[in-house]
Amino acid sequence: MISHPSRHCTVELQALPSRIGQVRRIVSAQLRYWHLDPLIDRAALGVTELLTNVHRHAQPDKTCVVEIELVLDQLMVSVHDHDPRLPVVGDIDEVSPTATCGRGLAMVAAVSENWGVRPDGESGKVVWFALSAATPAPATATATPGRSPRRTAVEKPAHRFVTEVEHPVDGHRPQHAPARSAVAG
């Protein structure tokens, strides 16, 4: 039995300021479709910061692919670009809150459970972050005479089988498509 199939969505785009807002809206809509509303703000902020970094720093072009994938209880968000240079990351904990630049990865680190960067062959890199999609276990109330009810957590299954990929609209595997074709109006 498959309780939660893998969910996957990709968007290919030019990391231009006008496209970044569109992708943020696509990510938000996708997470709503997957019933992951509590993750929308953090995922949208994280993807905005990563796309802004592509816009500011990536060479030779601004073409990139945003990928969001839900596997088990982990939402993975990644941005693949064609610049093989890895970001130079200083001490993220020491980024000034009043700084006007250089805070993108610090913000990604602050909103995510984990993040990282890895080379993608000889022609690019992937910067990613992970958010926990685990829902709090339902609590049951147990009453003791003369005391207020006590909350006890119910155990969750240790694992789930993952075998499917779904598309947000028609259930088919998503195609790489420019952001403009994925957004109406």
N, C-alpha and C positions, 0 to 999 in steps of 0.2 A: 504494500500500500504506500502510495506517495502522499504524504500529508502536505508538503510544501515544495513544489517543483522549483528548480533553479529559475531565476528570472533574470533576463539580460536585455540591455538596450544600449545601442551605440548611436552616436551622432558625429558625423564628419563635418568640419567647418573651418573657415578662416577665423582665427582668433582676433576679430576686430571688435571694437567697443559695441557696435550695434548687434553683433552676433552673440556676445557674451550674455546680454539680457535675454535673448531668445532661448539660449541653452539653459539658463537658469529657470526659465518658465517651463521648458520641456522636462527638466529633471523634476521640478516640483509636481507637474502633472503626472509624471510616471510614478512617483512615489505615492501620490494620492490614489492612483489606480491600483497599486500594490497594497493599499491600506497601511502605508508607513508614514502617515501624517506627522507623527512626532519627530521624524528625522528630516523633514523638509527644510527647516531653517538652517540647520548645520550643514546639510548636503549642499544646499544652494550657496551658502557662504563659501564653503570649501572649493566648490567647482569654480565659483567666480574668481577666487584668489589664484587658482591654478591657471585658468584661462588668461587672467591679467598678466601673469608671469610669462606665458607664451607670447602674448601680444608685445610685451616690453622687451623680452630677451631672446626669443627663439630666432635662430638663423638656419638655413637660408630663407625660409618662408614661414608663414604663420599658420599653415595647414596643420590641423591636429584632429584627433579622434577622442571624444569623451565616451567613456564606457561606464555604465553602472550595472552592477550585478549583485543579486541577492542570492547567497548560498548559505544554506542553513540559517543561522541567526546573525549573519554578518553582511552588511551592505558595503561593497567595495566600489569606490569611485576612483577612476583613473583617467589621466590625460596623457595621450601618446603624441609626441611631436617629433619633428625631423632633425632637431638639433642634438647632436651627440654629447654636447657639453653638459655635464651634470651641474646642478645649481651649487653655488658656493654658499654653504650654510654656516653662519657664525653660531654663537651661543644663542639659541632661540629664547632661552629664559632671560636673556639680558637685553632684548629688543625694547627700546624706549616706547612707552605707551603714547608719546607725543610725536613719534617719528612719522613722517609723511610717506616714506617708502621703505622697502626692506622688511615689511611686516607680514607679507603674504604667507610664507611657510610657518611663521610663528602663529598666525591665526589658524591655519590648517591644523597645526599641532594642538592648539588650544581646544578646538571643537571636535577633534576625533579621538578615538581610542588608540589609533596607531596610524603611522604614515611612513612613507619612504620614497626612494627614487632608485631606479635601476636602469642600466643601459638596455636599449632595445636594438640589438644587433649593432652594426657599425653606422647606422643611419638615424639614430634617434635615441629617445629615452622615454620612460614612463614615470610619472609622478603620481602617487596614489595615496588614498587614505581610507580608513575603515571606520565604520560606525556600527555599534551593536544594535541589532534589530530585535533582540530578545525582548519579549514583552514580560513584564513582571508576572510572576506566578500568581494565580488567583489565591486569595487567602480564605481560610475558613475560620469561623468564629467558634470557640469552645468556651462554654460558660462554666464557671465554678460558683456554687452558691456563696453569696456575699461578696463576690468579686466582679469586676467588669470583664467582659469577654476578652479572651486572649487571641491574637492572630497567629495562625500557623501557616507556613508556606506549603504548597502542594508541589511535589516533585515534577519536573519536566522530563520527557523522554531524553535519553542520553544521545541519540542521533536520529537523523532522518535520512532517507534515501533520496538522492538527487539524480534525476534522469532526464528531465525535460527543460526545454528553453521555450519561453513564450513571448509573443509579441504583444504590445499593449492594446492593439486594436483587434487584430484578426486571429491571434493565436499562432501565427507562423513565425519562423525565425526572422529577426530583423535584418534589413539590408543596410549597408553603409550608405547614407544619403546626406547631402548637404542640409544644414539646419533649415534653410529657407523652404525646402520641400516638406519638412516635418511640421511647420508652423503655418497655420492659416491666418490671414489678415494681419 
